[in-house]
Amino acid sequence: MSNSELLNLAHLRAFKLVADTGSATRAAAELFRAQSAVTRSVQELESALGESLFERKPSGMLPTPTGRAVLERCERIFAELEELAQWCAARQVRRRALAEGALPAYLLNTRRLQMFVALARHRHMPTAASAFGISQPAVSSAIRVLESGSGLGLFHRSPRGILLTTEGESFLLHVRRALNELRHVPDDIAAQHGNIQGAVTVGALPLGRTLILPDAIGRMSAQHPGVRVVTDESAYETLVAGLRAGDIDFILGALRSNDAASGLQNERLMSEDMVVLARRDHPLANVRGLTIADLRNAQWILPRSQAPARGLFEAQFRRAKLKPPMPTVETADLAIIRGLLSGTDMVAALSAQQLYYECESGQLTALDIALHNTRRDIGLTVRAEGTPSPAARALIDAIRLAVADVARATQTAGHLSRRKEPHQTV
């Protein structure tokens, strides 16, 4: 069991109020608890973390540097839970509105919230119970407490298993965010002592996977060997859902446009144009001055119809007043694209960075055809209101450094891409 799973949300709540008020007495008054109970909560939290969180002075209790790091993370944890509590209260006609900052007890049990998330994921009571080594009635009891406290029906049974209700989906989003913030507390403390540790999960889109991310992981791992990197190669929409919930720390790849209401924030790192790739001995490999009309009868490997790159590709034909060709194969899987290009006369329109090594080795080549307005920005997508973990910050810093090397490498190999625009954010 990780340190974050041992952390008690009620203890963290007491710690935060002591830090906010500077006094265990004042915190106890806000919590309607005895001062001795608040003091004991803080002591048990310090014992669980193995750190002193306060300096006890005549003027009051002041957070230590470690305490300030924990307090910053607590702000995010309890902002999520307080927003959830207000949302639940607002949906109950007869329930009085909660005071600002109020947090009911049913949301302050870490294990109960973890059981809820597990049941939402597994959709099967025995599996959720087994994951915690407890009985099914114990899981049912935890869910009943959450449903009774929130006044909401969070699950319903169906032929496909135990499914979240619509309200349950919204409830889950806040709980996942809070628990994902909670898991960073031990890593925040380690960073105070100069030790970057923990896991970072990257949503890895195709334009960032071949060169930028491997380079960055290598850099960071050499400097911080205690960090574990997990990559998720799911579709963009799935990655965004994970990012919003905090399961994914950030997304690297082609940027999509978004507005302030999306809750996401983009950072552009570089740009790259699309090229048409084929095997080195393809019949068109040595033909100069090709036009898009010359390729309308080619066998194309293309992204799926809703992908931004597909729209850019089809625009080439519409610009020439030609009907876009139907793809022979629709895929975003680079292993499949690589195999098809190497073994057939098929061609593919994509960023050359995605198959950089195959082009460098001479296995593949870019055909001599100019594509218009296919430039795509490559960069990071993060939650606008999130606070990255120390490990995520370290990998993001390494990515920014890696981009400069990648831009130089792809510029040197002139046949890969005609224009690059590296842009580094400090």
N, C-alpha and C positions, 0 to 999 in steps of 0.2 A: 504494500500500500504506500503510495507516495505521500510526501509531507502535506501537499495540498488537500488530500483526502482526509488527513487527520485534523485539519483546521476546522474549528468550530465557528460557524457564522455568528452565533450569539456572543462568543468571546470577542470576535473581531468588532462586532457592533459596540460592545462595551468599551473596547480599546479606542475606537474612533470617537466616541462621545467624551471620553477622558481627555483625548488629545484636543478635541474641539473646545472643551470647556476649561481645560487646564486643571481639573480637579475631579477626583473620584467621587467626592460628595455631590458636586453639581451633576455629574453624569448619573449618579444613582437616583437623584431627584427626577431627572428626565425619563429614566427607565422605570421609575416606580419600584425600585429594588433597594435593598439594604446596601450601605456603602461597603460592608464586608464582602457581599456577594460580587460587587463590581470589582473590588480589589482582587478577589480570588480569580475572577475571569481573566483579568490582565495577567496575573501570575501564571495561570495555566497556559495562556497563549504564549507567554515568554518561554515557558518550559517546553512547549511543543516546538517552537521555532529555534530554541537554543540561543536566544538573543535577548539582551536587555532593550526594551522599547522606550523606556522613560528614564529621565534624570529626575530623581525626587529632590526637590528644593523647597525651601520655606515659601517661596513665591508661587509654588505650584508644581505640577508634573509636566515637564517639557519633553517632547519626543527626541530621542537620540537620532543620529543620522539614519540608522536602520529603521527606527520608528517612523521617520518621515517618509522613507521609501515604502513601508507597509501602508502608511496613511494614504499616500498617493494612489496606491492600488485599491485601497478600501473605498476611496471616493468613487471609482468606477464600479466596483461591485455593488455598493449600496445605491448608487444612482439607478442601476438597472432594476434592483429589487424594489426600490421605492416607486419607480415608474410603473412596474408591474402591479404593485399593491394599489396604486391610484387607478390604474386601468380596470382592475377587478372591481374595486369599489364603485366606479362610475357605471358599471354594467348592472348594478343591483339597485332597483328602483327604491326599495325601502331602506337601504343602508345609508347611514350618514356618511358624508364625504370624510375621508381621512385628513387629518391635519398634515400640512406640508412636512415632509421628512419622516412621517410616521411609517413604521414598519411592523406589521403584525407578526406574532410569534410563529405562525405556520410556515413562514418563508425563511426561518432562521435555523433550519436543520439541514446541514450539508448532505447527509446521507439520504434524507427523504427526497431532496431535489435530485440527487444522483439516481435514485430508483425511478423517479418519474422519467428522467431522460432515457434510462435504459429500457423502460417499458415502451416508450415512444419509438425507440430505435428497433427493438426486437419484435414488437407487436405480438408478443407471446409471453404470457405470465410465467410459465415454468422456466423459460430461458432467462428472463429477467431475474427471477429468484435465484437461479443457479449462478448467475454472474456475481451475485453478492454472497453466495453461500448461505442463503436464508430460505425460509419457507414461503410458499405462495401467499398464505394469509398475511405474512408480514409485509409483503409488497402491496397487497390489497389494502391493508390498514394505512400504509403511508399515502396511497393515492386518495383514500377516503378523507384523510386529514386535509390534503391539499384542496380537494373538491369542496369540502365543508367550509374551510377557511376562505376560499375564494368565492364561494357561492356559485361556482361554474361546473358544468359537466365537461370534464376534460377528455374522456374516452367514450367510445361506444363500440359495441361488439358487432362484427360483420363476418360474412363467410371467409373473408381474407384475414381475419384475426382481430386483435384489439387495435382500433384505429383512433387517432386523435380527432376530436371535433374541431370545428373551425376556431372556436375559442381556445381549445387546447393547443392548436398550432401557434397562436399568438403568445400564449402562456409559455410554451416551449422556447420560443425565440429569446425571451428575456432570461429565462433560467439558464439556457446554454451560454448566453453572454456572461452572466454573472459567474457561473462555474468556470468558464474559460479564463476570466480575469483572476479568479481565486487560485487557479493552478499556477499562475505566474508569481505568487507571493514568495515561495522559497527561492526562485531564480532572481527576483529583485534583491533579496537579501544577499545572495551569493555575489551579485554584481557589486554590492557595496564593499565587498572584500576583494574586488578585482578578479573574480572568477565568473566567467560567462559560461552558463550551463543551461540544461533543459533541452526541449525539443522545439523546432520551428517547422511549421507546415506551410509549404509553398504551393499555391495554385499555379501549375506550370503549363502555360499555353505554348503552342508550337514555336512561335518566333523567339521564345526565350530559352528553349530547352537544349538546343544543340551546342551553343557556344557560351552564352552569357552565364547561365546557371551553373554548368559544370566548373567553369573558371572561378566563379564566386564561391562555390562550395569548397573548392580546393584551397582557396585563399583563407577562408574563414576557419576551416578545419585545421589548417596548419597553425593558426594563431589560437584557436579555442577548441582543442580536441574533445572537450566535454560536451559539445553541442551535437545533438542528433538532428539530422535533416530528413523530413518526410516530404515527398513530392506527390501531388495529386494532379493527374492528367485528365480529369473529367472535362466535360463540355463547359463552356463559359458560364452558362446560366446556373449550372450546378455549383461551380466554384464561387459565384457571387453569393449564392444562398449560404454556403459554408463560411464565406468571409463575413457576411452580415451577422452570423451567429457566433463568430469568434473561433470556429473550428479550424479555419484557415487564417494564417497570419497576414498574408498578402498574396496578390496575384502578379505574376510576371509574364509579359507577352504583349501582343498587339492591344493597344488601348481602344476602348470604345468611348464614345462621347457620353458624358453624363452631366446632370445638372445638380445644383445644391440639394435639391429635394431627394436625390438618390441615396444620400448618406455615404457616398463613396467619393474618393478623391484620387485623381490621377497625377502621376509624375512622369513626364516624358523624359526618356534617356537618350534615344537615338531614333532615326528614321531609316527606312529601307524600301526600295522599289521591288516590285515583282519582276521576275524574268521567266522565260520559257526554257525548261530543262529537258534534255533528252540524253540517250546514251551516246558515247563518244563517236561511234561509227553509225549513227543514225543517218539515213539518206539526206537529211537536211542539215547535218552538222556543219558542213563546209560551204553551205550556200550563203552568200552575202546579200544583204538588203532585203530580207524577207518582209512581207507585209502580212497583216492579220488575215487578208483574203487567201493567202497561200496556205493557211493552216485551218481553214474552215472545215476541211474534210479529214483532219487528223483525228486519231483516237486520243481523246483527252482524259486525263485523270484530274478531277476537280474536287474542290471542297463541296460540302453539302449545300443545298440551295439557300439556306438562311444565313450562311456564313458571310461576313463582310467581304472576304477575298473573292467569293463567287460573284458578288455584285460588281466588283472592280474588273474582274475578268470579262463578264458579259458586256460591260460598258465598252470594251474595246471593239466588239463587233457592231454594237449599235452605233458607235461613232462612225463606223465605216458603212452604215446603213445595211448591215448584214444581220441575219438571224443568228443569235448565239447557238453554237453547236450543243447537242445533247452529250453529256459525258459518257464515256465507256465505263468508267469507274468513278464512284463518289466515295471519297475517303479523306480523313485527316491523319491517318496512321502513317507515319514516316517509314516504318519497316515495309509496309505494303507498297507505298509509292516507290521506295528505293528498289524493291524487287521487280516491280513492273517496268520501271524505266530501264533497268539494267538488262532485262530479258526480252523486251518487246520493242516495237516501234512507237509505243505510246509516248505522249509528251505531257508535261505538267506545268501549270503556271503557279508559281509560289515564290516566296522569298528564298533567294539562293543561300541565305544563312542557314536555312533548315537542312540543307544537304551540302554544307560547306566541305566536309571532308571527302565526299565522293567527287566533288568538282576539283578539289585540290589534287587528288590522286589521279585524275584524268578519267575516272570511270564514267562521269557524267559531264555534260558541257551545256553552256547557255547558248541557245540559238541566237543568230544575229537578227533580232527583231526588236523594234522599239515599241514598248508599251507606254501608254499615256495616262498620267494621273493615277498611278497605282501606289503612290507612296503611302506607307503606313507607319504610324508612330508606335514605337516599342517602349514600354516602361512599366511602372509599378501602379497597382491599384490597391488602395488601403481603405479602411473604414475611417471616415473623417473624424469621428469622435473617439476612435480607439487609442489606446496607449500600448504601443508594441512592447513585447517582452524584450529583455536584454539580448536574448539569442536572435530574435527577429531583427532588432536594430543592427546587430553585428553582421547578419547576412545581407541586409539592405545596404549597409556601408560597403561591403565587399562587392555587391552587384554594381554599385556606382563606379567602383574602381575597375571592375572587369569590363565595363562597357567601353572604356577608352582602348583597352587592348583588343577587344573584338572589332571595334571600328578600324583600327590600324590593320588588323589581319585581313579584313574583308576588302579594305581599300587596296592593299598590296596585291591581292588576287583580283585584278581588274575585270576578269571575265565573270566574276560572280555577281557584281552589282554595279550599276553605272553611277549611282549617287548615294552617299551616306551623309548624314548630318548628326555627328555625335553631339550630345548636349549633356553636360554633367551638372547635377545639382549638388551643391555642397551642404 
